Each structure stands twice: as structure tokens, then as C-alpha cells.
Amino acid sequence: MSTESQDTDDDLRDRITNFLRRNFPQIQMHGGSAAIQQLDRESGSVTIQLGGACSGCGISPMTIQAIKSRMVKEIPEIDTVHADTGMGGGADGDLGGMGGGGG
């Protein structure tokens, strides 16, 4: 991997991390955490790991939907956001992208 592409990936990771901190401070305020689990710049896909108090939290689904909806609008390189709360089933690919219906 070239140094330039590594710098570009690091920049994108930093922007995603800052996006999460800036837009979703309640995650940390409530004892949770959000971290990049996987990033595929070529496909425009990112998987966010929600941990700590987020695992099993009743409002996690709403937080996940808000992250997905806003991140694809604010970070042009990202087309699809997946989230993993560690609560069985792995990443929630069925909710990914912009078009997912609600329940």
C-alpha cells in the first residue's frame, strides 16, 4: 500500500471518528463507544462498532439509523453504513444504506 493511499485512509478514518464525536456525543455521555470496525474506501462502506452501554440499549436502533442517514450525507466517500452492537447476528446489513424502511 502506498504512503499516499494510507494517508488518505487515515484522513477518512479521522473524519468518520470526528463525525461520530461531533454528532453523537450522547454515545460517550451514556457510557457507550463507537469505533470504526471496518472501512472499505473502494466500495464506500464502513462498519461502526457500538459498544459499552450501547449493547442492548433500547435506543441503539434509533442511534444507528441516525448515524446511517447523516454519515452518507456528510461524508461523500461513504455510501453504505453498517453498525454492529455485538448483540448477536453481527453487523446489521439489513438496515444499511439510505432506503431502509422503519419498523
C-alpha positions in Angstrom: 0.0 0.0 0.0 1.4 3.4 -0.9 2.0 6.0 1.7 -0.4 8.4 -0.1 -3.3 5.9 0.0 -2.5 5.2 3.7 -2.7 8.9 4.4 -6.0 9.1 2.5 -7.4 6.2 4.5 -6.2 7.7 7.8 -7.8 11.1 6.8 -11.1 9.4 6.1 -10.9 7.4 9.4 -10.3 10.7 11.2 -13.2 12.4 9.5 -15.5 9.5 10.4 -14.3 9.5 14.0 -14.8 13.2 14.3 -18.2 13.0 12.7 -19.3 10.4 15.4 -17.9 12.5 18.2 -19.4 15.8 16.9 -22.8 14.5 16.0 -23.4 11.8 18.6 -21.8 12.9 21.9 -24.6 11.1 23.7 -22.9 7.8 22.9 -19.9 8.6 25.2 -22.0 10.6 27.6 -24.1 7.5 28.3 -21.2 5.2 28.7 -21.1 3.8 25.2 -18.5 3.8 22.5 -18.4 4.0 18.7 -15.4 2.9 16.7 -14.6 2.0 13.1 -14.6 -1.8 12.8 -14.1 -2.0 9.0 -13.6 0.6 6.3 -13.6 -0.2 2.5 -12.9 3.0 0.7 -13.3 1.4 -2.7 -16.9 0.3 -2.1 -17.7 3.3 0.1 -18.7 1.0 3.0 -18.0 1.5 6.7 -18.9 -0.7 9.7 -19.2 1.0 13.0 -18.9 -1.0 16.3 -21.1 0.3 19.0 -20.0 -1.0 22.4 -20.2 -0.4 26.1 -23.6 0.8 27.2 -24.8 0.8 23.6 -25.0 -3.0 23.6 -28.6 -3.8 24.4 -29.7 -0.2 24.9 -33.3 0.4 23.8 -32.4 3.5 21.7 -29.5 1.9 19.9 -31.6 1.2 16.8 -32.6 4.9 16.6 -28.9 6.0 17.1 -27.8 3.6 14.3 -30.4 4.9 11.9 -29.4 8.5 12.6 -25.7 7.6 12.1 -26.5 5.9 8.8 -28.7 8.7 7.5 -26.4 11.5 8.4 -23.0 10.0 7.6 -23.8 9.2 4.0 -24.9 12.8 3.5 -22.0 14.4 5.3 -19.1 12.2 4.2 -19.1 11.9 0.4 -16.8 8.9 0.3 -19.3 6.8 2.3 -22.3 5.2 0.6 -23.2 2.5 3.0 -23.0 2.3 6.8 -23.3 -0.9 8.8 -23.4 -1.0 12.6 -22.6 -3.8 14.9 -23.7 -3.7 18.6 -22.3 -7.0 19.4 -25.8 -8.3 20.3 -25.9 -11.4 18.1 -26.3 -11.6 14.3 -23.2 -9.4 13.6 -23.5 -6.3 11.5 -27.0 -5.1 10.7 -26.6 -5.2 7.0 -30.4 -5.3 6.5 -30.6 -1.7 7.7 -27.8 -0.4 5.5 -27.9 2.4 3.0 -30.4 5.2 2.7 -33.5 3.3 1.7 -34.2 1.0 4.7 -37.8 1.0 5.9 -38.6 1.5 9.5 -40.4 -0.6 12.0 
